[in-house]
Amino acid sequence: MRFFKSFKYAFRGIVYCINNERNMRIHTVAALYVFVFSLFFKMSRTSYAAVFLAVAMVMAAELFNTVAEELCDMTAASFHPVVRIVKDMAAGAVLVCAVFAAAVGICVFWQPAAFLKILQFFAAKPLMLLLLAVSVAVSIVFIISGPIGIRDHIRRNREE
Ligand SMILES: Nc1ncnc2c1ncn2[C@@H]1O[C@H](COP(=O)(O)OP(=O)(O)OP(=O)(O)O)[C@@H](O)[C@H]1O
């Protein structure tokens, strides 16, 4: 039971970060698109392993960055030089992971033939193109407003 509870707490932490950090929502959406579009690419097990690691690295760094921010905001409401350096380093960790994740992406997904395949796929299937456009629109709203913002907007509309 304790074991399952620890999963529950961990998921609560991830959900909190998604709800409160726009960057975490960007990472989540980007990861989803990477996995969906990877179907068009020649992917070995090693390629998938590299992509999984890169995604995990960026998301874990964002979670730790949020931990640092929350602790800093709790301990120092006003300017503090230590808070500044702690927050800067935590943000630096995310940047390092994101830059190297982008490098992994270039190594794995630099396949011009696959780009052509994607173009041909969407040119031949207008319904899929429409689905892609809708998913992009939904993703943008999700990134900007977040789940809480969307929920509050729906509630306000219901009340009116
Ligand atoms: N209390 C503080 N004392 C000193 N410097 C601070 C303090 N709060 C923020 N800073 C500086 O401002 C920068 C941005 O801080 P902030 O808390 O807005 O982080 P952020 O990366 O913009 O976070 P978020 O992901 O929530 O937008 C920090 O990296 C740090 O240099």
The ligand as a Gaussian input file, in Angstrom:
#p B3LYP/6-31G(d) Opt

LIG

0 1
 N       14.006000      36.365000      -4.248000
 C       14.929000      36.557000      -5.180000
 N       16.147000      37.034000      -4.859000
 C       17.098000      37.219000      -5.787000
 N       16.953000      36.960000      -7.101000
 C       15.781000      36.456000      -7.499000
 C       14.695000      36.232000      -6.581000
 N       13.650000      35.740000      -7.266000
 C       14.050000      35.666000      -8.537000
 N       15.316000      36.079000      -8.703000
 C       16.093000      36.160000      -9.959000
 O       15.166000      36.242000     -11.035000
 C       15.314000      35.115000     -11.902000
 C       13.937000      34.671000     -12.354000
 O       13.236000      34.259000     -11.198000
 P       11.821000      33.555000     -11.247000
 O       11.430000      33.112000      -9.895000
 O       10.863000      34.473000     -11.952000
 O       12.227000      32.322000     -12.094000
 P       11.734000      31.882000     -13.510000
 O       12.828000      31.032000     -14.053000
 O       11.273000      33.063000     -14.316000
 O       10.558000      31.022000     -12.981000
 P        9.195000      30.585000     -13.661000
 O        9.533000      29.271000     -14.278000
 O        8.279000      30.471000     -12.472000
 O        8.795000      31.667000     -14.638000
 C       16.067000      34.054000     -11.091000
 O       16.817000      33.187000     -11.920000
 C       16.947000      34.909000     -10.211000
 O       18.118000      35.331000     -10.896000

